[in-house]
């Protein structure tokens, strides 16, 4: 697995690409997270304690560009990717590495003492490097998804939320069923900013239960 990020590619007539470029965003995928947040309210405006976020597969950094302005001075976001990023911010801790070789506990360790009680939000826009063989690509994608779920289950506080990109395949139903054991609600969402021809969808798992249901 060599790649955990999406690169921004230009498509003729793609107004989301043009808008991202005009506003200085590193990729058009920023609008996907914006739509998800507007629908599911991932960042409550009123909060009494520091807010901790994990961004899996964060390069090139467009989701971080959306997250960081939402954070208060005591909040933190931990991002991880194989590729480097150009974003620097006191609220950002960046790990350059492979999620498949990173312990879920490492995210709490990276964020410091304040995060030992858990994170409020785990985000994953990861995609594997594809080889063109459908079954192999699907297996690689689901391997990342399962690892992301493990990170979420290990690190989320009670009532925390988890957002993950998946590519539609015959394993997605079982994946969502597994998530339902750990979250009060599990929703499927296709942002308008996703290309219509794309097989990607987003699963939004809301209100982590802390203890799984049977």
N, C-alpha and C positions, 0 to 999 in steps of 0.2 A: 504494500500500500504506500504509494509515493506522493499522494496529493490529498489535501484536506480542504482546499478552497476552490472557489469559483472565480475565474477571471472575467473581467468585463469585456464583452465582445460587442462590436457594433453591428446592428442589423438595420438595413434601410427602412426608414419610416418608423423606427422604434422610438416613440416619444419619451419613454421612460429612460432610455439611454441618454437622450439629449438633455432631459431634465436633470439627470444625475450629473452630467458633465457641467451643465450651467451652474449648479449649486455646489460644485466641488466635491461631490461624493465619489468614492473610489470604485463603486459598482452600482448598477441599477437595482441590485437585490435589497438595497436599503429601503425601497418602497414596499417590499414584501413585509418586512418587519414593521414598518409604519402601519400598514393595513391591519396586521395581526394585533398590534397594540391598540389601535383605534377600536377594534371590535371586542377585544378581550381585556383591555385595561391592565396591562402587565405591570405598569409603573404607577402605583397609587400616589397621588400628589401629597396626601397627608400621611406621614409616617413618623413614629416616635423613635425608632431604632435605626441604626445603619442598615443599608440595603445592599446585599451582596449578590453578584451576578456571575455566572460562568458562560463564556462564549466559546463553543467548541468549533474548530475549523474557522477561526476568526479572520484569516487573511483573505483578501487584501485589507479589510478593515471597515467596510461600509456599515456593517451592523454595529461595530464599536462607535462609528460616527453618530449613529442614532442613539445608542445607549448612553454614552458619556454625558451629553447635555441633560439627560433625565436624572442623573445622579447628583446627590448632595455632596458636600465636601468630605463627609466621613464615610461615604459609600465607596465600594470597590467593585471592579469587574476584573475577573481573571480570564484572559484569552489564551488559547493554545492553537498552534498550527505548525506544520513542518516548515512553512515559508515565513520569512521575516516580514515585519510590517513597519511602516514609516510613522505610525501614530505614537506619540508620547503624551502622557497625561499623568498627573499625580494619582488619579483614581484608577489607573490601569496597571495591572500586573500581567506581563506577557511571558508565556512559556513557549519557547521554540522547541517543539518536540512532537513525537507521535503519540496520539491518544491511546493507541493500542499498547504502548510501552509505558504508559503513565498510570500510576495507581489512582483510583478515585479519591483517596485520602489526600493525595498530593495537592489538590485544589484548595482544601482547607489550610494546609500548611503554607501554601503560597500566599494566601490572603491574610494570614496572620491571626492573632488571638481573637479578634472581633468576629471572625467567621467560623470559629470552632463550634458554635451552636447551629451552624448551617447557613445555606444560601436561600434567597427568596426566589431566584429565577435561574433556570438553566436553558440556554439557547443552543441549537445545533443546526447549522446550515451546511454541514459537511457533505462532501461527495467524494467517492473513491476515484482513483485513476481507472479508467475503463479500458478494456482490451477488445471490445467489439463482440465478445461471445456473451450472449444474453444471460445465460444461466450463471456464468462466472461473475459477470458484472452485478447481477442481482444479489448473489451471495456476498460479494464484497460490500455492497451497499448495506445489506442487513447486518453484517458483522459490525459495521460502524454504528448502526442504529442501536444494536444491542449494547454496545459499549457505552453509548451516550445514555441509554436508559440506566445502566449501572451507575454512571456518574451522577445522574439525577437522583436516583433512589438513595445513594450513599450520602449525598451532600445537601439535599433540600431540607428546609425546615417544614414543619407541619403547615399545610395550606400554601406551600410554595408551588410554583408553576413550571411547566416544562414545554418547550416548543421545539419541534424537530421536523426537518425536511426528510421525506421519504419518497422513493420512486415506486409508483404503483406496480405491484406484483402479487403473486398468490400467497406471499408470506405476510402481507400487511395486516390482514384480518387477525391473525394470531398475535401479531405484535400489538395491535390496539387492544385485543382482549387481555393481554398481559398487563398493559398499562392500566386497564380498568380495575385491576386488583390493588393498585397503589394510589389511584386518584379518584376524586369524587365525580369528575366529568372528563370525558375524552371526546374531543371534537375534531372533525376533518375540515380543513379550510383550504381553498384554492384562491390565492390573492389575484386580483385583476391584473397586477403587474407581472404575474407569471405568464410566460409565453403560452399561448393556447395549445401549441403543438407539444409542449413539454409534458412528461409523465409525472412531474413532481407535484406533490401535495404536501401540506403541512399538518401535522398532528399537534393539537394544542391540548395538553393534559393539565387540568386545573385542580388546585387544592389537594396537594399531596397529603395522604392519609397517615403517613409515618409508619403505621402498622398495616401491612397488606391485608386485604379481605380474602377470605377463602373462596 
